[in-house]
């Protein structure tokens, strides 16, 4: 424990709150919550019988911050928010997740959406063979709606989606199918028959002895030495819509119950919380559902260990290997790569792609129209793009706010020199302490790595995960820049 941590510990109050731990590169590597901030934080730095995961975490901590919360619920919400923002290495992160669609019913219309901020009532999510598009087709056929609906129709649609009139719905479709067949409207009859089959499939998901108005998410978890898995069983209108599995390397020092609690907080940033959330039950159908979720998590954990470890080698592990190859003291978490694209010196654009812990972070991507007049000068273009990016460190734009751990300029010595010139000319000078100059490299088409402090390039082992990561990042920057250039040309009607 360093002197800074020791001094700060003396000032921590005995109140609920959230804490974050940082490493020597000022990365947030762990976030936790506590009923008593002083007791929890002190426990990490006291001598005692810590497990291997806690020891590995504490060895990397050089500083911490904390946030006082009025209640434990406030701390839970803040913890989930901060984890979602920082994605710390030692926390359980939402992975393997997809955004599934909901059906939104407003005062006068229905629609399929993945956006959860609109006004209205949401039904879903729908997946695992119960598709939102299939339900929408059934609604169209049942209620003859296209476009706006009257209040009575909206009320009937809500009852149908809530499971109140499902059996009558099948009878309606069967009657329409027979009428269409009598009129020799065979394509329409087949459509109604498909709707009936869809309702039958939906009915098969019904849980015995469960009321139709039951809407809940059931969480189960399992862990091995290598992985931690959460299974989420989605129950809507008394039916099992589907089950999702989320996996993560098991490197958090928390207990499984604490990790599950942490996961649930993140999960409802991306999904709508149903009437009930179930993590434990002693009797009845809820116990059966919890057992089902736990068994599913155990099976997924056993079968996914090799896949998860391989993904770790290609992502976070590759960042560690690259750190060693480049001789960095700080960890490589955020990588940014910049590329220039043009058509014979015209329509010049730049791209910035971002990888975090070796994985694509598309929401952070940015594109640039080159402003300088010498269109054929790649060095000037790299200089301009890097200068515009670096001038926005610490600003409000989430893509530019953080300081990158590694900047890749696509090209060799010339591009690297242009990038370094940009560092030296930012509006608010970057000190060598806050932005070490060696964190910028050039990476060529021939897979040569140029560093600022040596004249000859580094040639990485062609089978190394570090090289594969660099190639993925560079190729993604190429793709993004070329796509932007072609889109601009097309929008201007150029050929």
N, C-alpha and C positions, 0 to 999 in steps of 0.2 A: 504494500500500500504506500503510494507516494504522499508527500507532505500536503499537496493540494487536496487530495481526497480526504486525508485525515482532518484537515481544517474545515472542509465543507461538511463533513459528517457531524461535527459538533453543532452545526447550525440547523440541522434537519429537525422539523417538528414531529410530535407524536400525533399525526392527523392522517386521514385517508388521502390518497393521491396516486399519482403516476410518476414513474422515474424512467429516465433513459440513460444508457451507458454508452460512452464514446471511446473509440480507439485513438491511436496516435495520429491518424489522418483525419480526425474529427468526424468519422463516420459514426452514426448511431448503429450500434451492433446488437443492442438488446433493449426492449421496453417491457416494463412490468407495472403492476398495480399493487397496492398494499392498503390494508386497514390502518396500519401504523407505519408511516414512511421511515421513521428513524430505526425501528426494530428491523424492518426488512432490509434496508440498505446496509445497516451495520452487520447483519448476519453474513453478507457476502465477504466482508473484509476481516471478520474475526477468524482467528485460527481455530480450526476444528476439522471434523471429518466430512469434508465436502466430497461429493461424487466427482467423477472425471469430467462430466459436462460443465459443472459449476467451476471447477478449477480451470478448464480451458477458457471459459468466458472471462473469469476474473483476471487471468494473466494478460489479457488484451486490453483491459479497461485502464484508461489513463485519466478519465474525468467522468462526471455524471451531472445530470440536471434533474430537477423534480418539479412537479406541478401539484399544488394543493387543490383538493376537490372537497366539496361540501359533503358528498355522500359517496358510498361505494358504487352506486349506479352511475353517478357522474364519472367516477374513475374508470368504470368499465367502458363507457362510451368514448372517453378521451383515449384510453389505451388502444381501442380498436381503430380510432381515427389516426393516431400517430403511427401504428403499425402499417396501416394502409399507405400512409405517406412515405415512410422511410424504408419499409421492407427490410428490417434488420435480419442479419444472418442467423442469430440465435433465437428467433421467434418462429412460431408456426405460421406459415404463409399460405394463403389461398392459392393452390396450384391445381392443375388438371381441370380447372373450372371453365365452363362455357356459359355464355349469357343466353338463357332460354326465353322464349317468348311468352308473353301473357296476352290475355284478351281483355281489353279495356272497354267497359260499358259506361258511356256518358249519358246525359239527359236525352240525347236524340240520335246517337249513333254507336256503332261498335267497330273496333279495329284491333288488329294484331300489333303489339308494340313490345319493344325491349326497353323503352324509356319509362322510368318509374316515377316521374315527377309530374305527370299530367293529372288533371282533375277527373274523378270518376271512380268507379269500382273495378278493381283488378281481379281477374280469375286466372289461376295458374300457379306456377309455371307448368308448361306442357312439354313433355319429352318422352323418350323411351317408347315410341310407337303411338303415343297419344298426342298427335300433332295439332297445334293450334289451327293450322290451315284446314285440317279435316273437321274440326269442331265448327269452324266458321262456315264451311260448305254445308254442314248439317243444319246450322242455324238459318242460312239462306233458304234452304229447301223447306224447313219447317215453318218459317214465319214469312216467307216471300219478301224478304227485305233486300233492298239495294239502295244505299244512301241513307237518308235520314229516316228515323222511326218515330212513331207516335208514342206517347207515354205508356199506353197499354201494352204495346209490343215490347217496349224496353223492360217493363215489369215481367212479362212472360219469359223473355230471354234470360233475365236474372234468375228466375225460378228454375229454368232449364239448366243453367250453368251451375246452380247450387245443388242439383240432383233431385229436385222436387218432382219433376214431371217426366223423368226419363222413360218410363215404360209407356206412357201415353205417346211420347215422341216416336217410339218405334211403330206404334199402331198408325200414327198419322203418315209416316213415310211408307208403310206397307200399303195403305189405302191409295196414296198417290202413285205408287209403283204399279198397282193393278189398273188404275185408271189410265195411266200412260200406255201400258201394254195393250189395253183394249182399243186405244186410239192409234195403235201401231207407232207410237213415239218411243221407239226401242232405246235410243240413246238416253233419253230422259229416264226411262224405266231402269236402265242399268245404273244411272247416277243415284236414283233413290235406293236401289238395292245395295249399292256400295255404302250409302249412308246408314242403312240398317246393319250391315256388317260392322261398320265402325262403332255403332252403339252397342252391338253384342260384345265387341272387343273391350269396350269401355266397361261394360257390366262385369266382365270376367275379373276386373281388378277390384271388385267389391270385397270388402273385408267382412267376414262373418261377425255378427253381433255388434256391428258398429252403425250408429245412426248416420243417416245421409248428410246431416249438417256438420259432421266432424271434419274440421280442417286443421291439420297439424303437421309439423315437421318433427321427425324422430331422428335423433343423432346417436350413432354408435361409434366407438373408436377402438383401435388396437395398435399396439406398438411392438416392434422388435428392437434389437440393438441398433439396427440401421435406419428403420423408417417408422414414421408415425402416420396412421391413416384414419381419416374420418369418413364415415358413410352417412349420407343424409337420405332418409326415406320420406318422400313427399306424399302426403295423404290429403286429397281434396274431395269434398262431397262424399266422404266415406269410402273412397277408392284410392288404391296405391297408384299414383301417377307414374312413379318411377323411383330409381335410387341412383345417387351420384356418389362417386368416390373421389376423395381428395388426399393426395399423399405429399409428404414432406420428409426431408432427412431428419432423423430423430436426434437433433443436437441441442434442443432446448433444455435448460436445467429444471424446468417446471415438471410437476407431476402430470400424469395423463389427464386427470380431472381438470387441472388448471389449463393445460393445453387445449382441451376441448372447449372450455369456457372462453378462452382467447379466440379460438377459431369461430365460435358462434357469433362473437361480437363483430368479426370481420364479415361473416357470411351475410349478415343483414344490412351491410352497406350495398350489397349487390342484389339482394332479393327482398321481397316484401315479407314481413313477419306475419305468419298466420295467427289464428285465434290462440293456438297453444303450441309451445315448444316442449318436447319430451326428451329427456336425457336419462331418466331412470323411472322404473315402475316395478311394483311388487306383484301385482295380480292383474288379471283381465287382458283385454286385447292390447292395451298399451305395453304390457310386459312382453307379449308375443312380438310386437313391433320392435321394441328395444332389442330383444334377443336376435331378431332378424337382422337389424342394423349392425349389431356387434359381430355376429357370425360373418356377415358380408365383409366387414372391415378386416376381420382376422384372415379371411381367405385372400382378400386383395393384398394385404400386407405380405403374405407368404409368397404370392405369385409375382409381386411387382418389385421385389428387392433388387434384382439384377437390373431391371429397366431404370429404376430410380438412381441407382449408383452410377450407371452408365451416363445418364443425363447429367448427374453431378460432375462427372469427369469432363464432359463437353462444355459445361458452363462455369460454375463456381470453381471447380478444380482447375479448369483451363486458365482462369484469372490468376490463381495462385502460381501456376507453372509459368505464366507470362511475367508475373512479378519477379520471380527468381531469375528468369532469363535476362530481363532488363536491368536487374540489380536494384530494384526499387526497395526503399525501406517501408514505404506505405503500401497498404493493400490496394488492389485495383478493383474497385466496385463499379464506378461509372466510366464507361468508354464512349467517346464521341469521335466520329470519323467524318471527314469533310472531303467532298469530291466536286469537281467542276465538269460540266457538260456543255458542249456547244456543237453547232453545225457549221463546219468550215469557218470558225471564228465569229459566227453570228448566233443570235438567240442564246446568249451565254447565261447559264444558271448555276447555282451551287446547291449542295445538299448537306444536311447535317443529320446523321442517324445516331441513335443512342442505344447502347446495350448496358443493362444493369445486372451485375453478377453473371455475366456471360449470356444473358437472354435479351431478346429484342424488346425494346420499350417504345413501341410505335407512337404512342401518345406524345412522346417527347420529340419526335422528328420535326425538323423545320426546313423550309426551302427558301432560297434567296434569288432574287433577280439581281444580276450584276449591274452596278451603277456606273463604274468607270468606263471611259470611252474607248480604251485600247482593248477591243474585244478579243484579240488573239493572244493576249498575255496571260497565260495560266498562272504565273507567279503573282501577278497583280490581283487576279481573281481570288486566289487562296488568301492573300493578304487581306483583301476587303472582307471576305466572309468571316475569317477568324477575328478580325478587329470588331466587326459588328456583333459577333457572338460574345467575345470576351468583355466588351463594354457593358453587357447586360448581366454579368455575374452579380448576384445579390438583389436583382430586381424582382418585379412582381410576376413575370412570366415564368411558369413552372419549368418550362423547357430550358430556360437560361439561368435560373436562379442558382442552382448548385454549381460548385466548382468541379470540373471533371478530374478524374484521377489519371486518365490517359487520353491524349488527343492524337489522333492519327490523321496526318495529311497524306492524301493519296498521291504518291509520287516519291521522288528521290531527294537528293540534296537541295535542289532548287526550291522545291515546295516546302521542305523543312525550314530553309532559311527564311522564306517568305512568312511562314507561320511564326517563327521566332521574332521577326521584325514586328509582327502584329502584337505580340506579347509586350514588346518594349514600347509600344505607342498607344496603349489603351488610355482612356481619359483619366481613370483612377489607377495609378501605377500599382502593379501586382508585385509584392515583395517576393524575393526568393523563398522566404519562409512559408508564405501563404500559397505560392504557386511555384514549386521547384521547376526550373527550366528543363530538366531532363524528362518531364512528363509529356513532352511532345516528341513524336517520332514520325519519320517518313516510311511509307510501306509501298513498295513498287509492284508492278505487274509480275515481275520475276520473283516475288516473295522475298525481297531483300529488305531488311530493317535498317534504317539509318537513324543514328543517335546523334545528338548535338555535340557530344564530347569525344567522338571518334570519327576518323576519316573513312575507314573502310566499313562496309555494311556487315550486319550480323545475318548469317544464313541459318535458319532454324531447321531442326530435324523435320523432314517432310512428314513424319508420322506423329509428330508431337501434337498434343491438344492445344498448345499455345498457338502454333501455326494455323491450325484449323480454325481457331477462334478469330485470329487476325483476318484470315481469308473470308470468313463469313461476314465480318463487319465491313471489310472493304467492298465485297461484292454487293452487299446490301446498299452501301452508299452509291455505288455505280447505278444499281437498278433504280433507286429513288431519284437520283439526279436525271437520268435518262427519261424516266417516266414524266417528270415535271417538264422537261424541255419539250418532249413530244406533245404533251397536253397544251402547252403554251402555243406551239406552232399550229396545232389543230384549231385552237380557239380563235386564232388570227386568220384562219383560212389559208394558211401557207402550205406549200408542198415542197 
